[in-house]
Amino acid sequence: MPKKHWTGFGRALIIALRTVIDLKRDRIMPRTNALNRKAPVSVLVAPMDKLLVSQDEAAQLLSISKRSVEYLVATRQLSTRRIGARSLIPIEEVRKYARFDHPERLAG
């Protein structure tokens, strides 16, 4: 069976419906040109230049495990600051902890 081509009123109706659908779609989700979109910027800062560090970074700076840092936080040997759901450690607390000897075991 040959393909039917829309002509006359049927063609005008299809064009009108496509235009309405495109307008509604643009209101819901405006079209953006991928070329005009800026790439996300990520800034790399050395841990010692930061004000707050994550528990992973604190563990790396102190050369101990992340579990040990969690223990130090739980026993309040390191204080934390909450930002949203994240628990961050002030870099000064990490430096202060590193200045002194700690002969006792971290976890028993």
One Martini backbone bead per residue (centre of mass of N, CA, C, O) as a GRO file, in nm:
protein
  108
    1MET     BB    1   0.095   0.037   0.025
    2PRO     BB    2   0.088   0.353  -0.016
    3LYS     BB    3   0.194   0.644   0.093
    4LYS     BB    4   0.049   0.901   0.272
    5HIS     BB    5   0.003   1.233   0.189
    6TRP     BB    6  -0.026   1.536   0.321
    7THR     BB    7  -0.296   1.760   0.244
    8GLY     BB    8  -0.398   2.054   0.313
    9PHE     BB    9  -0.569   2.040   0.600
   10GLY     BB   10  -0.403   1.809   0.725
   11ARG     BB   11  -0.129   1.955   0.711
   12ALA     BB   12  -0.207   2.206   0.878
   13LEU     BB   13  -0.280   2.049   1.135
   14ILE     BB   14  -0.005   1.920   1.188
   15ILE     BB   15   0.157   2.184   1.210
   16ALA     BB   16  -0.009   2.305   1.445
   17LEU     BB   17   0.043   2.075   1.649
   18ARG     BB   18   0.352   2.092   1.652
   19THR     BB   19   0.364   2.384   1.754
   20VAL     BB   20   0.218   2.339   2.022
   21ILE     BB   21   0.409   2.123   2.132
   22ASP     BB   22   0.667   2.297   2.122
   23LEU     BB   23   0.566   2.522   2.312
   24LYS     BB   24   0.515   2.341   2.559
   25ARG     BB   25   0.801   2.224   2.582
   26ASP     BB   26   0.944   2.504   2.622
   27ARG     BB   27   0.803   2.566   2.893
   28ILE     BB   28   0.906   2.320   3.046
   29MET     BB   29   1.179   2.286   2.842
   30PRO     BB   30   1.410   2.468   2.747
   31ARG     BB   31   1.609   2.534   2.498
   32THR     BB   32   1.953   2.449   2.447
   33ASN     BB   33   2.269   2.535   2.362
   34ALA     BB   34   2.551   2.351   2.381
   35LEU     BB   35   2.757   2.579   2.294
   36ASN     BB   36   2.658   2.798   2.525
   37ARG     BB   37   2.746   2.616   2.741
   38LYS     BB   38   2.897   2.590   3.035
   39ALA     BB   39   3.139   2.458   3.197
   40PRO     BB   40   3.220   2.312   3.469
   41VAL     BB   41   3.365   2.430   3.768
   42SER     BB   42   3.679   2.328   3.912
   43VAL     BB   43   3.841   2.370   4.220
   44LEU     BB   44   4.173   2.341   4.318
   45VAL     BB   45   4.273   2.271   4.656
   46ALA     BB   46   4.481   2.262   4.891
   47PRO     BB   47   4.441   2.136   5.201
   48MET     BB   48   4.617   2.369   5.349
   49ASP     BB   49   4.419   2.607   5.215
   50LYS     BB   50   4.193   2.520   5.376
   51LEU     BB   51   3.947   2.537   5.629
   52LEU     BB   52   3.812   2.263   5.536
   53VAL     BB   53   3.794   1.906   5.590
   54SER     BB   54   3.768   1.597   5.532
   55GLN     BB   55   3.808   1.289   5.661
   56ASP     BB   56   3.990   1.186   5.437
   57GLU     BB   57   4.192   1.424   5.439
   58ALA     BB   58   4.271   1.399   5.737
   59ALA     BB   59   4.385   1.113   5.713
   60GLN     BB   60   4.607   1.185   5.511
   61LEU     BB   61   4.751   1.409   5.679
   62LEU     BB   62   4.788   1.199   5.940
   63SER     BB   63   4.835   0.898   5.856
   64ILE     BB   64   4.543   0.768   5.877
   65SER     BB   65   4.253   0.640   5.919
   66LYS     BB   66   3.923   0.699   5.885
   67ARG     BB   67   3.839   0.553   6.145
   68SER     BB   68   4.022   0.724   6.331
   69VAL     BB   69   3.883   0.990   6.272
   70GLU     BB   70   3.606   0.903   6.373
   71TYR     BB   71   3.705   0.856   6.663
   72LEU     BB   72   3.806   1.147   6.719
   73VAL     BB   73   3.526   1.271   6.681
   74ALA     BB   74   3.365   1.098   6.891
   75THR     BB   75   3.586   1.194   7.129
   76ARG     BB   76   3.656   1.506   7.076
   77GLN     BB   77   3.954   1.558   6.945
   78LEU     BB   78   3.778   1.647   6.699
   79SER     BB   79   3.631   1.894   6.541
   80THR     BB   80   3.321   2.002   6.387
   81ARG     BB   81   3.147   2.094   6.083
   82ARG     BB   82   2.830   2.174   5.954
   83ILE     BB   83   2.733   2.115   5.600
   84GLY     BB   84   2.469   1.995   5.594
   85ALA     BB   85   2.567   1.656   5.559
   86ARG     BB   86   2.845   1.755   5.625
   87SER     BB   87   3.157   1.665   5.793
   88LEU     BB   88   3.389   1.903   5.900
   89ILE     BB   89   3.738   1.987   5.940
   90PRO     BB   90   3.941   2.190   6.076
   91ILE     BB   91   4.266   2.254   5.998
   92GLU     BB   92   4.355   2.345   6.284
   93GLU     BB   93   4.286   2.076   6.424
   94VAL     BB   94   4.484   1.906   6.267
   95ARG     BB   95   4.738   2.063   6.344
   96LYS     BB   96   4.709   2.040   6.653
   97TYR     BB   97   4.717   1.729   6.660
   98ALA     BB   98   5.005   1.706   6.512
   99ARG     BB   99   5.193   1.859   6.732
  100PHE     BB  100   5.140   1.607   6.909
  101ASP     BB  101   5.165   1.346   7.106
  102HIS     BB  102   5.006   0.996   7.077
  103PRO     BB  103   5.055   0.704   7.250
  104GLU     BB  104   4.782   0.618   7.236
  105ARG     BB  105   4.534   0.439   7.138
  106LEU     BB  106   4.266   0.488   6.937
  107ALA     BB  107   4.163   0.182   6.940
  108GLY     BB  108   4.050  -0.109   7.137
   0.00000   0.00000   0.00000
